[in-house]
Amino acid sequence: MTTMATHHGEVWVADVTASAAPRDFDEFYAAAFTPLSLQLYAYLGDLGEAQDLVQEAFCRAYARWNRISRYDEPVAWVRRVAWNLATSTFRRRRTALNFLRRQREEHAAGPDPDRVALTRALAVIPAQQRRAVVLHYMAQLPVAEIAAQEGVAEGTVKSWLSRGRAALAAQLKKEN
């Protein structure tokens, strides 16, 4: 039996029955890999994926070679495993696509100009002040909790907040 497939305009032809006889795994692999890859390539339309799946099937055959080598058609076992792997791949993709289709699509509007200006202004004030401002005004943490998190006195956090507000006001004034 002969199998034909094309890849980038080239036609590949391989004999798939010649691979059944060898009992040495290396010979078996050498004789059967290309024909099986071409069969799966014709089915999947992706040569790399076909080769990966056939390779996986051969890895599984190698682990059981003592038993599989005694089969009348060991290539049939490898082919079945490769096709099962391809089918599983299709099922996983279909499941993932179905899941994605069921997800509610949410579109978030881009940041408004005020948020962009605030983000720019925050980026240029000192890190301690920025951290205090973000934690207090955006994360809505009380001064005591920020002090505990930062390992400083509450008065220090209040100072950072005061200086941070003043630095932000100056930065925002520059932008306008």
C-alpha positions as CSV (number, residue, x, y, z in Angstrom):
1,M,0.0,0.0,0.0
2,T,1.3,3.4,-0.9
3,T,0.6,6.7,0.9
4,M,1.0,10.2,-0.8
5,A,1.0,13.6,0.9
6,T,2.2,17.0,-0.1
7,H,4.2,19.6,1.9
8,H,5.0,23.0,0.4
9,G,4.4,21.7,-3.1
10,E,6.5,18.5,-2.6
11,V,4.8,15.1,-3.1
12,W,6.0,12.4,-0.7
13,V,5.3,8.8,-1.3
14,A,5.9,6.1,1.2
15,D,5.2,2.3,1.3
16,V,3.3,1.5,4.5
17,T,3.3,-2.3,4.3
18,A,7.0,-2.7,4.3
19,S,7.2,-1.7,8.0
20,A,5.3,-4.7,9.4
21,A,8.1,-7.3,9.2
22,P,11.1,-5.9,11.2
23,R,11.3,-7.1,14.8
24,D,14.2,-4.8,15.8
25,F,12.7,-1.6,17.1
26,D,15.3,0.7,15.4
27,E,14.5,-1.0,12.0
28,F,10.8,-0.8,12.7
29,Y,11.0,2.8,13.6
30,A,13.1,3.7,10.6
31,A,10.7,1.9,8.3
32,A,7.4,3.1,9.7
33,F,7.9,6.6,11.0
34,T,7.7,8.5,7.7
35,P,4.7,6.5,6.3
36,L,2.7,6.9,9.6
37,S,3.7,10.6,9.8
38,L,2.4,11.2,6.2
39,Q,-0.9,9.4,7.0
40,L,-1.5,11.6,10.0
41,Y,-0.3,14.6,8.1
42,A,-3.0,14.0,5.5
43,Y,-5.5,13.7,8.3
44,L,-4.4,16.7,10.4
45,G,-3.0,19.1,7.8
46,D,0.0,19.9,10.1
47,L,3.2,17.9,9.5
48,G,4.9,19.0,12.7
49,E,1.9,17.9,14.8
50,A,1.6,14.7,12.9
51,Q,5.2,13.9,13.5
52,D,4.9,14.7,17.2
53,L,1.9,12.4,17.6
54,V,3.6,9.5,15.7
55,Q,6.7,10.1,17.8
56,E,4.6,9.8,21.0
57,A,3.0,6.6,19.6
58,F,6.5,5.1,19.0
59,C,7.5,6.1,22.5
60,R,4.6,4.1,23.8
61,A,5.4,1.2,21.5
62,Y,9.0,1.2,22.7
63,A,7.9,0.8,26.3
64,R,6.0,-2.3,25.3
65,W,8.2,-3.5,22.5
66,N,8.7,-7.0,23.9
67,R,5.0,-7.7,23.5
68,I,4.2,-5.5,20.4
69,S,7.1,-7.0,18.4
70,R,5.3,-10.4,18.5
71,Y,2.2,-8.9,16.9
72,D,1.6,-9.8,13.3
73,E,1.3,-6.1,12.4
74,P,3.1,-4.0,15.0
75,V,2.7,-1.0,12.8
76,A,-1.1,-1.3,13.1
77,W,-0.7,-0.9,16.9
78,V,1.4,2.3,16.5
79,R,-1.0,3.6,13.9
80,R,-4.0,3.1,16.1
81,V,-2.2,4.8,19.0
82,A,-1.2,7.8,16.8
83,W,-4.7,8.1,15.5
84,N,-6.2,7.9,19.0
85,L,-3.8,10.7,20.1
86,A,-4.9,12.8,17.1
87,T,-8.5,12.2,18.0
88,S,-7.8,13.2,21.6
89,T,-6.1,16.4,20.4
90,F,-9.2,17.3,18.3
91,R,-11.4,16.7,21.3
92,R,-9.3,18.8,23.6
93,R,-9.3,21.6,21.0
94,R,-13.0,21.4,20.5
95,T,-13.7,21.4,24.2
96,A,-11.4,24.4,24.6
97,L,-13.1,26.3,21.8
98,N,-16.6,25.5,23.1
99,F,-15.6,26.7,26.5
100,L,-14.2,30.0,25.0
101,R,-17.4,30.5,23.0
102,R,-19.5,30.2,26.2
103,Q,-17.5,32.7,28.0
104,R,-19.1,36.1,28.2
105,E,-17.0,38.5,26.2
106,E,-16.3,41.6,28.1
107,H,-14.9,44.7,26.6
108,A,-13.2,47.1,29.0
109,A,-12.9,50.7,28.0
110,G,-9.5,52.2,27.9
111,P,-8.4,54.3,30.8
112,D,-9.8,57.8,30.9
113,P,-7.5,60.8,30.6
114,D,-7.6,61.4,34.4
115,R,-6.5,57.9,35.2
116,V,-3.6,58.2,32.7
117,A,-2.6,61.5,34.2
118,L,-2.7,60.1,37.7
119,T,-0.7,57.0,36.7
120,R,2.0,59.3,35.2
121,A,2.1,61.5,38.3
122,L,2.3,58.5,40.6
123,A,5.2,57.1,38.6
124,V,7.4,60.2,39.4
125,I,6.8,60.6,43.2
126,P,9.1,58.7,45.6
127,A,8.3,55.0,46.1
128,Q,7.3,55.2,49.8
129,Q,4.9,58.1,49.1
130,R,3.5,56.3,46.1
131,R,3.0,53.1,48.0
132,A,1.3,54.9,50.9
133,V,-1.0,56.9,48.5
134,V,-2.0,53.7,46.5
135,L,-2.6,51.6,49.6
136,H,-4.6,54.3,51.4
137,Y,-6.7,55.8,48.6
138,M,-6.9,53.0,46.1
139,A,-6.8,49.9,48.3
140,Q,-8.6,51.8,51.0
141,L,-6.4,50.5,53.8
142,P,-6.4,52.5,57.1
143,V,-3.2,54.3,58.2
144,A,-2.6,51.7,61.0
145,E,-2.7,48.8,58.6
146,I,-0.3,50.5,56.2
147,A,2.1,51.2,59.1
148,A,2.0,47.6,60.2
149,Q,2.6,46.4,56.6
150,E,5.5,48.7,56.1
151,G,6.9,48.3,59.6
152,V,6.8,52.0,60.4
153,A,5.0,54.3,62.9
154,E,1.6,55.6,61.9
155,G,3.0,59.1,62.0
156,T,5.5,58.1,59.3
157,V,2.6,56.9,57.1
158,K,0.7,60.1,57.7
159,S,3.8,62.1,56.6
160,W,4.2,60.0,53.5
161,L,0.5,60.6,52.6
162,S,0.8,64.3,53.1
163,R,4.0,64.6,51.1
164,G,2.6,62.2,48.5
165,R,-0.6,64.3,48.0
166,A,1.5,67.5,47.7
167,A,3.8,65.8,45.1
168,L,0.8,64.5,43.2
169,A,-0.9,67.9,43.1
170,A,2.3,69.4,41.8
171,Q,2.7,66.8,39.1
172,L,-0.9,67.0,38.0
173,K,-0.7,70.8,37.9
174,K,2.3,70.5,35.5
175,E,0.3,68.3,33.1
176,N,-2.5,70.8,32.8
